[in-house]
Amino acid sequence: MRSILLLMAVLVSGTAISQIKSGLVLSGTDRIPIPYVNIYSKSSSSGTVTNEEGKYRLTKEISDDSIIVSHIGFKRMAFKSSDFFLLTNDTILLQPSAIELKDIVIFGGEPKEVVKKAMKNITKNYPTSRNNIFAHFRNTIKENNEYVGFLEAAFLIQNQSYITGNDDPSKLQILDIHAAPNRSQFFTKITAQTEDIIGASDFFKTKPFLSKDINDYVFNLTEITPYDNFEIYVIKFQPKSGLKAKLLFSGTLYIETKSLIFVKLDYTIQFSDIPRFSFTKYKGLENEYHQTFNTKTITVLFKPFDGKWVLSYVNLVTSSKIVFTQRNKEINLELTQELLANKSELNSPKPLDKVKLINIKEDIIKQATALDASIWSTFNRLVPNEKMKALVDLKN
């Protein structure tokens, strides 16, 4: 089966004109596509992020004054909005940039102190009052490398405040939602919850390992690199040798060098919990299968806006393997969830409709409008339009 191209669309909110720009972002040295490039309006925060193939789709708003194209490790590019949407070449080339480690004096003398200070600075660097995010959500499930479940939605997310802590979770309202028919060979039911990806976007509330457990981890500064108009510490971390815990974290933290701001998080969680897949077809046969591993890989990206840093993109991949010992069957499962924050409202955010609020633990697939079953046999790529409805592109 040909792969799905996850081309993230821009949510149309507020007053906008219909001009749309699609293109590709490549490295200027080797022409390799660059994923997770931030492309956004400097004045309104509306924007998009390139997918894993470096492709983007951006809708122009009347309020746009300039478009910023930035990625960690590359020189920032800025365009007048009118010039950006009139570009005849749809390919943007970003030039790599590096900073010598020997020229940098690290805060506190060691990477762990940088991380501790960055945690203390959360309320200085991120919104401390209620704020809204208009976002595009996509949920896909692979079964032995074949896509079997697909759902996409437009969300209005209300973040309460990083000051209030984890006892005041984000609230969610669905604006539009669509799902493809289940074509799983092993399940009778496929679900879609938003609890995990909302939790990942609320990283600074949950602080899963950067607070009381920070001394259980080893931190190493690997490089200093540019991002937008900033310089970034690149700090890799991993558990200390022999650490035993239900959850083990490892990955990379990207922290701005002056104000000590987390601008990006890349990390993996290894854990032993059974994943959220429903094996109702095999009810009563629980003793015949076992899970051999379960990991989560998470990317969280932020962008500057109005003196604060706001959510830009979250990617969460849960991988698991189930072995049916008496049936000689093996299922490799991969659940991918993406949350693209198209626009943020920091001042006087629109109130959410309390009647339409969704519990983030709820299975939202039940609310989705069903797509035609032919989507599984005929599509080459899924291209959501401005209203977030999944379309079928048969030509490209």
Long-range contacts (C-beta under 8 A, 24 or more apart in sequence): 1-146, 1-147, 2-380, 4-140, 4-147, 4-150, 4-379, 4-381, 4-382, 5-51, 5-53, 5-55, 5-380, 5-381, 5-382, 5-383, 6-51, 6-52, 6-138, 6-140, 6-338, 6-382, 7-51, 7-55, 7-57, 7-381, 7-382, 7-383, 7-384, 8-48, 8-49, 8-51, 8-56, 8-57, 8-136, 8-138, 8-338, 8-340, 8-384, 9-48, 9-57, 9-59, 9-136, 9-383, 9-384, 9-385, 9-386, 9-388, 10-46, 10-47, 10-48, 10-57, 10-58, 10-59, 10-136, 10-342, 10-386, 11-134, 11-135, 11-136, 11-154, 11-342, 11-343, 11-386, 11-388, 12-59, 12-386, 12-387, 13-46, 13-134, 13-342, 13-343, 14-61, 14-63, 14-343, 15-61, 15-62, 16-59, 16-60, 16-61, 16-62, 17-60, 17-61, 17-62, 18-59, 18-386, 19-59, 19-60, 19-85, 20-57, 20-58, 20-59, 20-60, 20-386, 21-57, 21-58, 21-60, 21-84, 21-85, 21-87, 21-90, 22-55, 22-56, 22-57, 22-58, 22-90, 23-55, 23-56, 23-87, 23-90, 23-91, 23-92, 24-53, 24-54, 24-55, 24-56, 24-90, 24-91, 24-92, 25-50, 25-54, 25-55, 25-56, 25-69, 25-71, 25-91, 25-92, 25-93, 25-94, 26-54, 26-91, 26-92, 26-93, 26-94, 27-74, 27-93, 27-94, 27-96, 28-93, 28-94, 28-95, 28-96, 29-95, 29-96, 31-93, 34-71, 34-74, 34-94, 36-71, 36-299, 36-301, 36-313, 36-315, 37-69, 37-70, 37-71, 37-94, 38-68, 38-69, 38-70, 38-71, 38-228, 38-301, 38-303, 38-312, 38-313, 39-67, 39-68, 39-69, 40-67, 40-68, 40-303, 40-312, 41-65, 41-66, 41-67, 41-68, 41-81, 42-66, 42-67, 42-68, 42-78, 44-343, 45-303, 45-305, 45-306, 45-310, 45-343, 45-344, 46-342, 46-343, 47-303, 47-312, 47-342, 47-343, 48-340, 48-342, 49-301, 49-312, 49-313, 49-340, 59-386, 60-85, 68-228, 69-94, 70-227, 70-228, 70-303, 71-227, 72-225, 72-226, 72-227, 72-232, 72-234, 72-254, 72-263, 72-264, 73-97, 73-98, 73-225, 73-226, 73-227, 74-226, 75-226, 76-226, 76-227, 76-228, 76-229, 97-225, 97-226, 98-223, 98-225, 99-223, 99-224, 99-225, 99-226, 99-231, 100-224, 101-221, 101-223, 101-224, 104-224, 104-231, 104-257, 106-221, 106-233, 107-257, 107-260, 110-219, 111-219, 111-220, 111-221, 111-233, 111-235, 112-214, 112-217, 112-219, 114-219, 114-221, 114-233, 114-235, 114-255, 114-260, 115-210, 115-214, 115-219, 115-235, 115-237, 115-253, 115-255, 116-214, 117-260, 118-253, 118-255, 118-260, 118-261, 118-262, 119-204, 119-207, 119-210, 119-211, 121-259, 121-260, 121-261, 122-162, 122-204, 123-162, 123-163, 124-259, 125-259, 125-260, 125-261, 125-262, 125-308, 125-309, 126-162, 126-204, 126-302, 126-308, 126-309, 126-310, 127-159, 127-161, 127-162, 127-308, 127-310, 127-346, 128-161, 128-162, 128-163, 129-161, 129-346, 130-158, 130-159, 130-160, 130-161, 130-349, 131-158, 131-159, 131-310, 131-344, 131-345, 131-346, 131-349, 132-156, 132-157, 132-158, 132-159, 132-344, 132-345, 132-349, 132-350, 132-352, 133-157, 133-158, 133-159, 133-310, 133-311, 133-341, 133-343, 133-344, 133-345, 134-175, 134-341, 134-342, 134-343, 134-344, 134-345, 135-339, 135-340, 135-341, 135-342, 136-338, 136-339, 136-340, 136-342, 136-384, 136-388, 137-194, 137-197, 137-337, 137-338, 137-339, 137-340, 138-336, 138-337, 138-338, 139-192, 139-335, 139-336, 139-337, 140-335, 140-336, 141-184, 141-190, 141-333, 141-334, 141-335, 141-336, 142-332, 142-333, 142-334, 142-335, 142-336, 143-184, 143-185, 143-186, 143-187, 143-331, 143-332, 143-333, 144-330, 144-331, 144-332, 145-332, 145-334, 147-376, 148-182, 148-183, 148-184, 148-185, 148-187, 148-190, 149-179, 149-180, 149-182, 149-183, 149-184, 149-190, 149-192, 150-179, 150-180, 150-371, 150-375, 150-382, 150-390, 151-177, 151-178, 151-179, 151-180, 151-192, 151-364, 151-365, 151-368, 152-177, 152-178, 152-179, 152-382, 152-384, 152-388, 152-390, 153-177, 153-178, 153-364, 153-368, 153-388, 154-387, 154-388, 155-194, 155-339, 156-350, 156-352, 157-198, 157-201, 157-341, 158-349, 158-352, 159-201, 159-202, 159-311, 162-204, 162-205, 164-205, 165-205, 166-202, 166-205, 166-206, 169-198, 169-202, 169-205, 169-360, 170-198, 170-201, 170-202, 170-360, 171-352, 171-357, 172-198, 172-357, 172-358, 172-360, 173-352, 173-353, 173-356, 173-357, 173-358, 174-356, 174-358, 174-364, 174-367, 175-388, 176-387, 176-388, 176-389, 177-364, 177-367, 177-368, 177-369, 178-368, 178-369, 178-370, 178-371, 178-388, 178-389, 178-390, 179-365, 179-368, 179-369, 179-370, 179-371, 180-370, 180-371, 180-373, 180-375, 180-376, 180-390, 181-370, 181-371, 181-373, 181-375, 181-376, 183-373, 183-376, 186-279, 186-281, 186-329, 186-331, 187-277, 187-278, 187-279, 187-280, 187-281, 188-278, 188-280, 188-281, 189-278, 189-280, 190-277, 190-278, 190-365, 191-276, 191-277, 191-278, 191-363, 191-365, 192-363, 192-364, 192-365, 193-276, 193-360, 193-361, 193-362, 193-363, 193-364, 194-337, 194-358, 194-360, 194-364, 195-360, 195-361, 196-296, 196-316, 196-318, 196-337, 197-314, 197-316, 197-337, 197-338, 197-339, 198-339, 198-360, 200-298, 200-300, 200-314, 200-316, 201-300, 201-311, 201-314, 201-339, 203-265, 203-300, 204-262, 208-247, 208-249, 208-269, 209-247, 209-249, 213-245, 216-240, 216-243, 216-245, 217-249, 222-252, 224-257, 225-254, 227-254, 227-256, 227-263, 227-264, 228-303, 228-304, 230-256, 230-257, 230-258, 230-263, 231-256, 231-257, 231-258, 232-256, 232-257, 232-263, 233-257, 237-267, 246-271, 246-272, 247-271, 251-298, 261-302, 261-309, 262-302, 262-309, 263-301, 263-302, 263-309, 264-299, 264-300, 264-301, 264-302, 265-298, 265-299, 265-300, 266-298, 266-299, 267-297, 267-298, 268-295, 268-296, 268-297, 268-298, 269-295, 269-296, 269-297, 269-298, 270-294, 270-295, 271-295, 271-296, 275-318, 275-320, 275-333, 275-335, 276-335, 277-320, 277-333, 277-335, 279-322, 282-324, 285-324, 288-324, 288-325, 288-326, 288-327, 289-322, 289-323, 289-324, 289-325, 290-322, 290-323, 290-325, 291-320, 291-321, 291-322, 291-323, 292-321, 292-322, 292-323, 293-319, 293-320, 293-321, 294-318, 294-319, 294-320, 295-319, 295-320, 305-344, 305-346, 306-346, 306-347, 308-346, 310-341, 310-344, 310-346, 311-339, 311-341, 311-344, 312-340, 312-341, 313-338, 313-339, 313-340, 313-341, 314-338, 314-339
